[in-house]
Amino acid sequence: MQTIPANSQPGFSGNSIELVFDEYVQVKDLNNQLIITPSLKEMPQIEAKGKKIYIKIDEPLKKNTTYRFFFGNAISDMH
């Protein structure tokens, strides 16, 4: 898997992230599966298209803070 911006990039201040996979993927049950730490006030917009997952964050991220997105079983391939 590839991430845009690169995983663990210091000083990230954008509001969108792309996850790129080798296979076509889908997302399901995000409300129960997705855990973000530290938590965000608003749930990000997450959409799967082909081999990519797009994450749009609608609030500013805190400086000097590492955010972790744990998807649990929410991401699966199309087969």
N, C-alpha and C positions, 0 to 999 in steps of 0.2 A: 504494500500500500504506500502511496505517496501522499503527502499533505502540502497544500499551498495556503499559507506560507509554510515553510519547513517546520517540522515538529520541533518543539522546544526553542523556537526562535526568540531570543531576548528582545525586549522592547517593542513587541507587537502592539500596535495601536489601531489596527483596522477593525472592520466590523463584519468581515466575511472570511470563511474558511472553506476550502474544498478538500474532500477526501477522494482520492483516485484509486480505483481497484482494477484488478486484472479481469474481473468478470462483471457481468451486469448484476446490479444489486437492488434491493428494495428495503425500505424501512417500515417497521410495524410496531405498534404498541409503545410509542415513545413516551407517553404519559406515565407508564408504569416501569419502563426499562431504563430510560435516560436519567443519569445522575450527573450533575455538574457541581464541582466544588472549586472554590467557594460558590455558593448558590447565587443565581442571578434573580433579579426582581421579576423579569419577564422571560418566558420561555422563548428561546431562539427559534427562528423559522428554519425548519429542516426539510429538505426536499431531495429525493433521489431521482436522478435522470441518467439512464444508461449505466455507465461505469463510474459515475461520480455521485457524491453526496455533497450538497451545498448547505452551509450553515450560515445564517445571517443573524448577527447579534444586534438587537435594537437598543442597547444601552451602552454607555461608555464603560470600558473595563478599568479596574483599579490599577494604578501604576505599581510596579515592583511586586506583582501578584501572579502566581502560576495558577492557571485555570486547568482543570482536568474534566474531560468529557468521557464518561463511562457509559457505553451504549448497551451493556448487557447482551441480551438476545435480540435487540431491535434491528440489527443489520443482518440480512441473509442474502445469499445469491439467488438468482431467479430459477434455479433448477431444483 
